[in-house]
Amino acid sequence: MNKTVRNLIMTVVLLATVVVALVVMLVLNRSSEAEPEPTTPSASATSEATTPDGASPSAEATEPAAPSAELKELVEGLWRLDPDDPMAVGDLDADIVMQVYFDFRCGYCAKAATETEPKMQHYIDDGTVRVEYHNLAILGDESTLLAQGAVAAANQGKFLEYHSYVYDHHVAGDAVEASEDGIAAVAKAIGVADLEKFRADMTAPETVAAIEDVRTTATSLGISGTPAFIVGYSYVPGFIPIETMDQVIATELARPKA
């Protein structure tokens, strides 16, 4: 292959890569990178929340644009809206559906779970927000096993208790032992009724597949770091305090329906 042809091929490949990247950015405005270790935020963990058009939410942002047809289809396709969903809280007809992607070994996920999420409870209670959780295990085998434990707990109606227990202990400096025995001890502590079933569910093929499905979906969306939130049609990479989350929610409440 001569040099001219080789250079032409390289140029075509480069252009194709750029086009794919632009499509992903336009759909979800994604810019964060994978979190390298449990106590380190993703590259954009301190970024301001962004609406799909890239604008930072603020108290003055009262007239956001209606979601495009493409964005509406993409985001609403993620909503589970299952009345029996054990990994969700809030009304099915809430004004805003919030998707939360988290890893149980992620320090900033623990910060969000123990600082921001409890202060959002009034939005759930009054029907403003429905929260649907996604176990995005990206920090190794221990993260994966903890995520599988969450599924096993959810199977017995104890997901929220498991979620709170693991993150409360993380913040307290007494992290849960990420082994089958350590996770079974969590199940016992939170009152899971059938511990034998819990252990079986934790490593069942369907549980393993469920965690892999979340990874696949996240990858397709360009989500490679945790925590990550899709609040209505706004994408929020990384941890944000309640004051910023309030602004994002206000923006979504003001957004015209498509």
N, C-alpha and C positions, 0 to 999 in steps of 0.2 A: 504494500500500500504506500503510495507516494505521500510526501509531506502535505501537499495541498488538500488531498482527499481526507487525510487524517485530521487536519485542522478543521475542515468543514464539518466532519462528524462530531468533533468535540464541541463546536459551536452550536450545532443543533441540539445536542444533549443538554448543554448549559441552558439554552433558551427554554427547553421543555421543563427543566427543573425550576426555573424562575417562574414560569406560568403556573405550575402546581403550587408553589409557595404563595403566590399572589392570590390564588383562589381560596386557599385555606385562610389567609389573613382577612380577606374580604368577608368571608362568611362568619368567622368568630373573633376576628381581631386578636388572634392568639400570638403571644410573644414570649411566654415563659419557657424556661428550660427545666430539665429533670433535676430534682433535688438530690445532691450528692450524698448526703448522710442524714440520719434522723433528726439532728438538731440544727440543721442548716436550711434556711428557706430556699425556695426556688429562686431563679434569677429575677423573677418579677414579683416576689412575695411582698415587696414594699411598693409596688406600682399602684397608682390610683386605679380605681375601678373604671372601666370604659364601657360605653354604650356601643352598639354595633357600628355606629358611624365614627367611632373613635373619640367622641366627646367625653370629657370627664363629667360625672354627675355632680350637680351642685344644687343648692336650694333654689337657685334662679332657673335651673333647667326644667321648666314646667311644660315645655312644648316639644318633647322628643318626637322624632319621626315614627310613623307607623312602621312595623317590621316589613321588610321585603317579603315577597312570596317565597323566595328561596330560604330566607332565614326562618320564616314562620314554619315552613314544612320541616326544616332541619330540627329546630328546637322542640316543636310540639311532638315530633316523632320520638323524642327522648322521654316524654312524660308517660309514666306508667298508669297513673290514675286508677289504681285498683283499690276498691274499698277494703280488701283484705290484705293489703300490702303491709308486711310486718316491719319494713324498713322505711316507713313514711309516717309523717304526722301532719295533721291539718285536714281541712275540708276538701273534698273532691272538687267543689266549685269555688275554691278560694280565688281571689283576684289574681294572685301571682303564684306560679309554681317555681320553686327553687330546687335546682339540682346541686347536690353537694358531693364532690369527689374527694376522698380522703384516704390516708394511709395511717394505720394505727401506730407506726413507729416514727411518724413525722412530727417534729416538735411544733411546727406552726399549725398543724392540724389540731394538736392538743390545745394550743393557745386559742384557736378559733372555737373549739368545742367547749372550753371552760370559761371563755371570756365573752365572745360575741354571741354565740348561739343562745345561752340562757337569757340574754337581754332581748332576744327576738320573740320570746314566748307570747307576749301580748299580741303580736301579729298573727300567730297561730290561733290563739284563743278567740280572736274576733273575726276570723275567717279571711284575713287579708292574705296570708301566706300559707302555702302547703310546702313542706320540705320532703324531698325524696333523696335518700342516701345511696351512694354508690361506693362499694369497697374497691378502691383503686390501689392495689398492692404493688408498689413499684420499688420498694427498698429491700428487696431480697426475700429469701425463703421464710424468714421469721415474720415478715410483713404478710406474706401469703398465708401462713398458718393462722395468724391472728385474724385475718379476713375470713378464713374458712370457719374459725370459731364464731365469728359474728353471724355467719349464715346459719350455723347450727343453733345458735341462741335465738335467732329470728324464727326458726322453725318451731320454737316453743314459746313464741311471743315475748322474748326477752332481749330483743335487739337493743332497744334504747338503754336498758340497764347495763348491758355489756359495753356498749359504746361509752357510757358515762364512767363506768368502773375503770376501763382500760385507760382512758384519758385522764381521769382524776389521779390515778396512780402514777401516770407518766409525769404529770405536772408536779406531783409531790416528791419526785425523785425515787419512787419505789415501783419502777416499771414492772409490768407483768412478765413473768418468765414465758418466753415464746416457745414453749414446747407443748406437746399434747397433754402432759400432766399439769403443767402450769396453767394452761387454758381451761382444762377441766376444773381446776381449783377455782377459777373465776366463775365458771358456770355454777358451781356449788354455792359460792358466796352470794350470787345474785338470785338464787332461788330457782334455778332451772329444775323442773320436776323430774325428768327422766335423764339421769346422767349417762346411762348406758346408750340411750338413743343419741344423746349429745355427742358422745365420743364417735359413734358410728357415722353420724351426719357430718362431723368435722372433716373426715377424710374420704367421704363418699365421692364417687366419680362425678355425680351431678353438682356437688359443691365445688369441686375443683374446676369444673367446666364453667360454673357461674362466675367465678372470680376471673377466669380467663376471658369470658365474654365482656366483662367490664373493661379489662385492659384493651381489648380489641376496639370497643366503642370509643374509649378515650383516645386511642391512637388515631382513629379515623377523624376525630374532632381536632386533633393537634394538641390535646392535653397531655403533657408529659411531666408536669409537676403538681404537687399537692401542697395545701388545699387548693381546690378550684371550685368556683361557684358559677352556675348559670342562673341568674335571677331574672325570671321572666325572659326577656330577650337581651339582657345585658350580661356580658361575660366578665367575671371578676377573677383574675389570677392571683393566688396568694392570699395571705392573711390580711384582713382589714378590720379596724375597730368598729364598734357598733355605730359610731357617728357617721362613718362612711357608708356602712350598710343601710342606715336610715335614708341616706341620700339616694342610694341606688333604688331602694324600694319606692321612694317618692317619685323618682324618674319613671319607674315602670307603671306606677298608678296613673301617671299623667300621660302615658303613651297612648296615642290613638289606636283603636283596633283596626287591623288590616281588613 
